[in-house]
Structure formats: structure tokens, C-alpha cells
Amino acid sequence: METKFIIEGNTTLEVVEVGDYLVPAANMMFKSKDYTLYNNKLDVMYAKLIRDLSNGKDMSSYKRSKYYQYYVDRLKEENPEYYI
């Protein structure tokens, strides 16, 4: 089974599709139609960043993230309106 990633609240989860359900490592089940699936962790982390920025969170709160430079580079290219 191929793993995918979803955003659940403020957490990113690695999941596998089992029929109509998404099954994360914690064995919780979610209806797959209720979530967007991402192919890798960087994509799901970036989607969460965009969601947070669009809800008013400041980019400076991500400076300590190990993904910070990735975020900056991708924002410049794909979403420059969020890059300041």
C-alpha cells in the first residue's frame, strides 16, 4: 500500500487508503472523501503552511522550522502573495 498524507486539525498524518477510509499509523479511520490526499510530506507541510498563512498566521513563526528554507523558496515561486 502506498502512503499519502493529510492535514487533520494542526497535525499532518501519514495514511493509507483502505476502501473509503484513510488509515493512519494510530489506527484512527477517516472518510477519504472528507480530506485532500498529498503524495509526500513536503507537499502536505506546504499545504498546511498556506492554510495557516491564509488564516492570518505570520511567516516569522516558521523561522525555526526545518522546512523554513523550503517554504520560502516554494512561496517565492508558487504563492508570492504570502512571501514578505
C-alpha positions as CSV (number, residue, x, y, z in Angstrom):
1,M,0.0,0.0,0.0
2,E,1.2,3.5,-0.9
3,T,1.2,6.0,1.9
4,K,-0.3,9.5,1.5
5,F,-0.6,12.5,3.8
6,I,-3.5,14.6,5.1
7,I,-3.9,17.6,7.4
8,E,-6.1,16.8,10.5
9,G,-6.5,20.0,12.6
10,N,-2.9,21.2,13.2
11,T,-1.4,17.8,12.6
12,T,-0.2,16.1,9.4
13,L,-0.8,12.4,9.3
14,E,0.6,9.7,7.1
15,V,-2.3,7.5,5.9
16,V,-3.1,4.6,3.6
17,E,-6.3,4.3,1.7
18,V,-8.5,1.2,2.6
19,G,-11.6,1.3,0.6
20,D,-13.5,4.5,1.5
21,Y,-11.3,5.1,4.6
22,L,-7.9,6.6,5.4
23,V,-6.0,4.6,8.0
24,P,-3.1,6.4,9.8
25,A,-0.5,4.7,11.9
26,A,-2.5,5.5,15.0
27,N,-5.3,3.3,13.6
28,M,-7.9,6.1,13.6
29,M,-10.2,6.0,10.5
30,F,-11.4,8.9,8.4
31,K,-13.7,9.0,5.4
32,S,-11.4,9.6,2.4
33,K,-13.9,11.9,0.7
34,D,-13.5,14.4,3.5
35,Y,-9.8,15.0,3.0
36,T,-7.3,16.1,0.4
37,L,-4.6,13.5,-0.1
38,Y,-0.9,14.5,-0.7
39,N,1.8,12.4,-2.2
40,N,4.6,13.3,0.1
41,K,5.3,15.0,3.4
42,L,6.7,18.2,1.9
43,D,3.5,18.8,-0.1
44,V,1.3,18.3,3.0
45,M,3.5,20.6,5.1
46,Y,3.4,23.3,2.4
47,A,-0.4,23.0,2.2
48,K,-0.6,23.4,6.0
49,L,1.6,26.5,5.7
50,I,-0.6,28.0,3.1
51,R,-3.7,27.3,5.2
52,D,-2.1,28.8,8.2
53,L,-0.9,31.9,6.3
54,S,-4.3,32.4,4.8
55,N,-5.8,32.3,8.3
56,G,-3.5,35.1,9.4
57,K,-0.5,33.3,10.9
58,D,2.7,35.2,10.4
59,M,5.6,33.6,8.4
60,S,8.0,34.6,11.2
61,S,6.6,31.8,13.4
62,Y,8.1,29.3,11.0
63,K,11.7,30.5,11.2
64,R,12.7,27.7,13.5
65,S,11.1,25.0,11.2
66,K,13.5,22.6,9.5
67,Y,11.3,23.3,6.4
68,Y,11.7,27.1,6.5
69,Q,14.0,27.5,3.5
70,Y,11.9,25.0,1.5
71,Y,8.8,27.1,2.4
72,V,10.5,30.4,1.4
73,D,11.7,29.0,-1.9
74,R,8.3,27.5,-2.8
75,L,6.4,30.6,-1.7
76,K,8.5,32.8,-3.9
77,E,7.7,30.5,-6.9
78,E,4.1,29.4,-6.3
79,N,2.5,31.9,-3.8
80,P,4.4,35.2,-3.8
81,E,1.5,37.0,-2.2
82,Y,2.3,35.2,1.1
83,Y,6.1,35.8,0.9
84,I,7.1,39.1,2.6
